[in-house]
Amino acid sequence: MTIGTSLRQLGRDLASQKLRTFLTTFGIVWGTVAVSLLLAFGQGFHRQLLKNSAGMGQGIVIVWPSQTSIPFEGLGKGRRILVDEDDVDMVRRRARLLGEISSEYQRTLKLQLGTKTLSVDTSGVLAPYGEMRNMIPKAGGRFINPLDETLKRRVAFLGDELATNLFGSVDPVGQVVRLHGSPFTVIGVLQPKIQDSDYSGRDKDKLVVPAATFRALTGQRFVDNVIFTARDVGLTEPATDEFRAILADKHRFDPGDKEALGVWDTSETFVFLDTFMLAFKLFLGVVGSLTLVVGGIGVSNIMNVVVEERTREIGIKMALGARPRAILLQFLAETIVMTAAGGALGLAISHGICSIFPALGLEDYVGIPRVSLLVAALTATLLGVIGLLAGLFPARAAARLDPVVAMKA
């Protein structure tokens, strides 16, 4: 029997069972849509969570000096640890696992533009701070560079909402403002970003100046925070231990004293999100797969009906010399064709839904779902297995019929 003959026979069989065929195909389509959309939305949600969490910076460690809680070398507990710029330079020179590092000084200062006066959270930082904290400037501007720090330039980088509140629709770059009574030139404005977490306020409302300029302006000597990254995100924990050990040696406190330096390792957040989303996507995949299995059971049922209705035909074919293997392959092929048709329609529907979803404006909440090649391949593989299993038992039943008994049916 040729492939064309088999397909024509399948068409006649399905046409004779219109309602059953529709419901069975709908089950396959629905199952395919469920699997692909659940995985696509799960992946989109995962990407959006990572994007939101990376608004503050990816893989950074925030350290703030605190008080000792353990006596060490004859010194009592409760000593205040004070870290200055020389300590930061020392860590930069001695640490082997360090990537980038920046001190951060913080204070609320008065910002003036004409008759407008605002109290603004101001940070004094080093050049690497911008990249570590994902503070990307809009086109036409820039972040603080090493020369600004060396020359103690009076330059300022503004958060996007701060710039809007201060300048409105006017481009702030090149404009002069007064900070703490001194003139500063605006060199850049933050490109708008999503930021789900912070440790001292959202970046959109901040003003950033060079650390050396900040110290000269305010007279502040000791840092409020130190921000750093490891050479590799997998080395974040040992890099943090190394940082703590270097400062412990300088300031004479126990390296095991977790209270002497407060530490927030943001890389742990990403590890948690990856683990959580893996479990979440596995759950979604299992739910969708079960839906697809239900559709496969429907395919198996309709093929059993087809075998019963074609019992006489099968008997005649076998009496004329058709081998059981040919009968088996015929029914398997028909099952796989029906499953493939439902799967292709389901994937097309899923792709269409994912294509129009961005227009709904929900990206900030659930991300953008995409039916990736991996999702399509997994769905197609699952469909193939279900189609094979769904058709195997009816096909085996047809191939095992006794030709004499079948022709009398």
C-alpha positions as CSV (number, residue, x, y, z in Angstrom):
1,M,0.0,0.0,0.0
2,T,1.4,3.4,-1.0
3,I,1.5,6.4,1.3
4,G,-1.1,8.2,-0.9
5,T,-3.5,5.3,-0.5
6,S,-3.0,5.2,3.3
7,L,-3.7,8.9,3.6
8,R,-6.8,8.6,1.5
9,Q,-8.0,5.7,3.7
10,L,-7.2,7.8,6.8
11,G,-9.2,10.7,5.3
12,R,-12.2,8.4,4.8
13,D,-11.9,7.0,8.3
14,L,-11.7,10.4,9.9
15,A,-14.6,11.8,7.8
16,S,-16.8,9.0,9.0
17,Q,-16.2,9.9,12.6
18,K,-16.4,13.7,12.4
19,L,-17.3,14.5,16.0
20,R,-14.9,12.0,17.4
21,T,-12.1,13.2,15.1
22,F,-12.7,16.8,16.0
23,L,-12.6,16.2,19.7
24,T,-9.5,14.0,19.4
25,T,-7.7,16.6,17.2
26,F,-8.8,19.3,19.6
27,G,-7.2,17.3,22.5
28,I,-3.9,17.1,20.6
29,V,-4.0,20.8,19.7
30,W,-5.0,21.9,23.2
31,G,-2.3,19.7,24.7
32,T,0.4,21.1,22.3
33,V,-0.7,24.7,23.1
34,A,-0.6,23.9,26.8
35,V,2.9,22.5,26.7
36,S,4.4,25.1,24.5
37,L,2.7,28.1,26.0
38,L,3.4,27.1,29.6
39,L,7.1,26.6,28.8
40,A,7.2,29.8,26.7
41,F,5.6,31.9,29.5
42,G,7.8,30.2,32.1
43,Q,10.9,31.1,30.2
44,G,9.7,34.6,29.5
45,F,8.9,35.1,33.2
46,H,12.4,33.8,34.2
47,R,14.1,36.2,31.8
48,Q,12.0,39.1,33.2
49,L,12.8,38.2,36.8
50,L,16.5,38.1,36.0
51,K,16.3,41.5,34.2
52,N,14.4,43.1,37.1
53,S,16.9,41.7,39.6
54,A,19.8,42.8,37.5
55,G,18.6,46.4,37.6
56,M,20.8,47.0,40.7
57,G,23.7,45.1,39.3
58,Q,24.5,41.4,38.5
59,G,26.8,39.4,40.8
60,I,27.7,42.4,42.9
61,V,28.5,42.3,46.6
62,I,27.6,45.3,48.9
63,V,29.7,45.6,52.0
64,W,29.1,48.1,54.8
65,P,31.4,48.6,57.8
66,S,29.8,47.8,61.1
67,Q,30.8,46.8,64.7
68,T,32.8,43.8,65.9
69,S,30.9,41.2,67.9
70,I,33.8,38.9,69.0
71,P,36.8,39.9,71.1
72,F,40.1,39.6,69.2
73,E,43.7,39.9,70.3
74,G,42.8,41.5,73.6
75,L,40.5,44.0,71.9
76,G,36.9,43.9,73.1
77,K,33.8,43.6,71.0
78,G,31.6,46.5,69.9
79,R,34.5,48.3,68.1
80,R,33.4,50.4,65.2
81,I,35.2,49.5,61.9
82,L,36.0,52.5,59.8
83,V,37.1,52.0,56.2
84,D,38.6,54.7,54.1
85,E,39.9,55.1,50.5
86,D,43.3,53.7,51.4
87,D,41.7,50.5,52.6
88,V,39.9,50.1,49.3
89,D,43.1,50.7,47.4
90,M,44.8,48.1,49.6
91,V,42.1,45.5,48.9
92,R,42.4,46.3,45.2
93,R,46.1,45.6,45.2
94,R,46.1,42.5,47.4
95,A,43.0,40.6,46.5
96,R,43.5,37.9,43.9
97,L,39.9,37.0,43.3
98,L,38.6,40.5,42.9
99,G,37.1,41.8,39.6
100,E,36.1,45.4,40.1
101,I,35.7,47.5,43.3
102,S,34.4,50.9,44.2
103,S,34.0,52.8,47.4
104,E,30.6,54.6,47.9
105,Y,30.0,57.7,50.0
106,Q,26.4,58.7,50.6
107,R,24.6,61.8,51.9
108,T,21.5,63.8,51.2
109,L,22.5,67.1,49.7
110,K,20.7,70.2,48.4
111,L,20.5,70.5,44.6
112,Q,19.6,73.8,43.0
113,L,18.7,74.8,39.5
114,G,17.5,78.4,39.2
115,T,14.6,78.7,41.6
116,K,14.2,74.9,42.0
117,T,15.7,73.3,45.1
118,L,15.6,69.6,45.9
119,S,17.1,67.3,48.6
120,V,18.8,64.6,46.7
121,D,20.4,61.3,47.7
122,T,24.0,61.8,46.5
123,S,26.7,59.2,46.1
124,G,30.4,59.6,45.6
125,V,31.8,56.7,43.7
126,L,34.7,55.5,41.4
127,A,34.5,54.8,37.7
128,P,33.8,51.0,37.9
129,Y,30.7,51.7,39.9
130,G,28.6,52.5,36.8
131,E,29.2,49.2,35.1
132,M,28.8,47.1,38.3
133,R,25.5,48.8,39.2
134,N,24.1,48.8,35.7
135,M,24.0,52.6,35.5
136,I,24.0,53.0,31.8
137,P,23.9,56.6,30.4
138,K,21.5,57.7,27.8
139,A,22.9,58.5,24.3
140,G,24.9,61.7,24.3
141,G,26.1,61.4,28.0
142,R,28.5,59.4,30.0
143,F,29.3,58.1,33.4
144,I,32.1,59.2,35.7
145,N,35.6,58.2,34.4
146,P,39.0,57.8,36.2
147,L,40.1,61.3,35.0
148,D,37.1,62.9,36.8
149,E,38.3,61.2,40.0
150,T,42.0,62.1,39.6
151,L,41.2,65.8,38.8
152,K,38.3,66.0,41.3
153,R,36.1,67.4,38.6
154,R,32.7,68.8,39.6
155,V,30.7,66.6,37.3
156,A,27.3,64.9,38.1
157,F,25.4,61.9,36.7
158,L,21.7,62.1,37.2
159,G,19.0,59.5,37.6
160,D,16.4,59.7,34.8
161,E,13.4,60.8,37.0
162,L,15.6,63.3,38.9
163,A,16.6,64.8,35.5
164,T,13.0,65.0,34.4
165,N,11.9,66.6,37.7
166,L,14.7,69.1,37.4
167,F,14.9,69.9,33.7
168,G,11.6,68.7,32.3
169,S,12.0,68.1,28.5
170,V,15.3,70.0,28.3
171,D,18.4,67.9,27.7
172,P,20.4,68.1,31.0
173,V,23.8,67.1,29.5
174,G,26.1,70.2,29.7
175,Q,23.8,72.1,32.0
176,V,25.2,73.5,35.3
177,V,23.5,72.8,38.7
178,R,24.5,73.8,42.2
179,L,25.1,70.9,44.6
180,H,25.8,71.7,48.2
181,G,26.4,75.3,47.1
182,S,29.0,74.4,44.4
183,P,28.5,74.4,40.6
184,F,28.5,71.0,38.9
185,T,28.2,70.1,35.2
186,V,25.8,67.4,34.2
187,I,27.7,64.8,32.1
188,G,25.0,62.1,31.8
189,V,21.5,60.9,32.6
190,L,20.6,57.3,33.6
191,Q,19.0,55.3,30.9
192,P,15.6,54.1,32.3
193,K,15.7,50.6,33.7
194,I,13.7,48.3,35.8
195,Q,15.0,48.0,39.4
196,D,13.2,45.6,41.8
197,S,15.7,46.0,44.7
198,D,18.0,48.5,46.3
199,Y,20.0,49.3,49.4
200,S,19.8,53.1,49.6
201,G,17.0,54.1,47.2
202,R,16.2,53.7,43.5
203,D,18.9,54.8,41.0
204,K,16.3,56.9,39.1
205,D,16.2,59.4,41.9
206,K,20.0,59.6,42.7
207,L,22.8,61.9,41.8
208,V,26.3,60.5,41.4
209,V,29.6,62.4,41.6
210,P,33.3,61.3,41.7
211,A,34.3,60.0,45.1
212,A,37.3,62.4,45.5
213,T,35.0,65.4,44.6
214,F,32.4,64.1,47.2
215,R,35.1,64.0,49.9
216,A,36.3,67.5,49.1
217,L,32.8,68.8,49.0
218,T,31.5,67.3,52.3
219,G,34.7,66.6,54.3
220,Q,33.6,62.9,54.7
221,R,36.5,60.6,55.1
222,F,35.1,57.1,55.7
223,V,33.1,55.1,53.1
224,D,29.5,54.1,53.7
225,N,29.7,51.0,51.4
226,V,32.1,49.1,49.3
227,I,30.8,47.5,46.1
228,F,32.8,44.8,44.3
229,T,32.5,41.8,42.0
230,A,34.6,38.6,41.8
231,R,36.6,37.7,38.7
232,D,34.0,35.0,38.1
233,V,30.5,34.9,39.6
234,G,31.3,31.4,40.8
235,L,34.1,32.8,42.9
236,T,31.9,35.4,44.7
237,E,31.9,33.6,48.1
238,P,35.7,33.0,48.3
239,A,36.3,36.6,47.0
240,T,34.1,37.9,49.8
241,D,36.1,35.8,52.4
242,E,39.3,37.2,50.9
243,F,38.0,40.8,51.2
244,R,37.0,40.2,54.8
245,A,40.4,38.6,55.6
246,I,42.3,41.6,54.2
247,L,40.3,44.1,56.1
248,A,40.4,42.0,59.3
249,D,44.2,41.9,59.1
250,K,44.3,45.7,58.7
251,H,41.7,46.6,61.4
252,R,42.5,43.7,63.8
253,F,39.2,41.9,64.0
254,D,38.4,38.2,63.8
255,P,38.0,37.2,60.1
256,G,35.1,34.9,61.2
257,D,33.2,37.9,62.8
258,K,30.3,38.2,60.5
259,E,29.0,41.3,62.3
260,A,32.2,43.4,61.7
261,L,31.3,43.8,58.1
262,G,27.7,43.7,56.8
263,V,27.6,41.8,53.5
264,W,24.9,41.4,50.8
265,D,25.9,38.9,48.2
266,T,23.4,39.6,45.4
267,S,24.6,36.6,43.4
268,E,22.7,34.4,45.8
269,T,19.5,36.0,44.5
270,F,20.3,34.8,41.0
271,V,21.1,31.3,42.2
272,F,17.8,31.1,44.0
273,L,15.9,32.4,41.0
274,D,17.6,29.9,38.7
275,T,16.7,27.0,41.1
276,F,13.2,28.2,41.7
277,M,12.4,28.8,38.0
278,L,13.9,25.4,37.0
279,A,11.4,23.7,39.4
280,F,8.6,26.0,38.2
281,K,9.3,25.2,34.6
282,L,9.5,21.5,35.3
283,F,6.1,21.8,37.0
284,L,4.6,23.7,34.0
285,G,6.1,21.1,31.7
286,V,4.6,18.2,33.6
287,V,1.1,19.9,33.7
288,G,1.2,20.6,30.0
289,S,2.5,17.1,29.2
290,L,-0.3,15.5,31.2
291,T,-2.7,17.5,29.1
292,L,-1.0,16.2,26.0
293,V,-1.2,12.6,27.3
294,V,-5.0,13.0,27.6
295,G,-5.1,14.0,24.0
296,G,-3.0,10.9,23.1
297,I,-5.5,8.7,24.9
298,G,-8.2,10.2,22.6
299,V,-6.1,9.4,19.6
300,S,-5.8,5.8,20.8
301,N,-9.5,5.5,21.3
302,I,-10.4,6.7,17.8
303,M,-7.9,4.4,16.3
304,N,-9.5,1.5,18.2
305,V,-12.8,2.5,16.7
306,V,-11.2,2.6,13.2
307,V,-9.7,-0.9,13.7
308,E,-13.2,-2.2,14.6
309,E,-14.9,-0.6,11.6
310,R,-12.2,-1.9,9.2
311,T,-12.0,-5.4,10.5
312,R,-13.4,-6.9,7.3
313,E,-11.1,-4.8,5.2
314,I,-8.1,-5.9,7.2
315,G,-9.1,-9.5,6.8
316,I,-9.4,-9.2,3.0
317,K,-6.0,-7.5,2.8
318,M,-4.4,-10.2,4.9
319,A,-6.1,-12.9,2.8
320,L,-4.7,-11.3,-0.3
321,G,-1.1,-11.5,1.1
322,A,-0.7,-8.4,3.2
323,R,1.7,-9.2,6.1
324,P,0.9,-8.3,9.7
325,R,3.9,-5.9,9.6
326,A,2.3,-3.9,6.7
327,I,-1.0,-3.6,8.6
328,L,0.9,-2.5,11.8
329,L,2.9,0.2,9.9
330,Q,-0.3,1.4,8.1
331,F,-2.2,2.1,11.4
332,L,0.9,3.5,13.1
333,A,1.5,5.9,10.1
334,E,-2.2,7.0,10.3
335,T,-1.9,7.7,14.0
336,I,1.3,9.7,13.7
337,V,-0.1,11.8,10.8
338,M,-3.1,12.7,12.9
339,T,-1.0,13.5,15.9
340,A,1.5,15.6,13.8
341,A,-1.4,17.6,12.2
342,G,-2.8,18.5,15.6
343,G,0.7,19.2,16.9
344,A,1.6,21.5,14.0
345,L,-1.7,23.4,14.4
346,G,-1.1,23.7,18.2
347,L,2.5,25.1,17.7
348,A,1.1,27.6,15.1
349,I,-1.5,28.8,17.6
350,S,1.1,29.1,20.3
351,H,3.4,31.1,18.1
352,G,0.6,33.4,17.1
353,I,-0.3,34.1,20.8
354,C,3.3,34.8,21.6
355,S,3.6,37.2,18.7
356,I,0.7,39.3,19.7
357,F,1.3,39.2,23.5
358,P,3.9,42.1,23.6
359,A,1.1,44.4,22.3
360,L,-0.7,43.9,25.6
361,G,1.9,45.8,27.5
362,L,2.4,43.2,30.2
363,E,6.2,42.7,29.7
364,D,7.2,44.3,33.0
365,Y,5.1,41.8,34.9
366,V,5.4,38.4,33.0
367,G,8.1,39.1,30.4
368,I,7.8,38.2,26.7
369,P,7.0,34.6,26.0
370,R,8.7,33.0,23.0
371,V,8.2,29.5,21.6
372,S,11.9,28.7,21.3
373,L,13.4,26.0,19.1
374,L,14.1,24.0,22.2
375,V,10.5,24.2,23.4
376,A,9.3,23.3,19.9
377,A,11.7,20.4,19.7
378,L,10.7,19.1,23.1
379,T,7.0,19.4,22.2
380,A,7.5,17.6,18.9
381,T,9.4,14.8,20.5
382,L,6.7,14.4,23.1
383,L,4.1,14.4,20.4
384,G,6.0,11.7,18.5
385,V,6.3,9.5,21.5
386,I,2.6,9.9,22.4
387,G,1.5,9.4,18.8
388,L,3.6,6.2,18.6
389,L,2.3,4.8,21.8
390,A,-1.3,5.8,21.0
391,G,-1.3,4.0,17.7
392,L,0.8,1.0,18.8
393,F,-1.9,-0.9,20.6
394,P,-4.7,-0.5,18.1
395,A,-2.2,-1.3,15.3
396,R,-1.0,-4.4,17.0
397,A,-4.6,-5.5,17.5
398,A,-5.2,-5.0,13.8
399,A,-2.1,-6.9,12.8
400,R,-3.0,-9.9,15.0
401,L,-6.5,-10.4,13.5
402,D,-7.2,-13.9,12.1
403,P,-8.0,-13.2,8.4
404,V,-10.8,-15.8,8.3
405,V,-12.5,-14.4,11.4
406,A,-12.0,-10.8,10.3
407,M,-13.7,-11.4,6.9
408,K,-16.8,-12.8,8.7
409,A,-17.1,-9.7,11.0
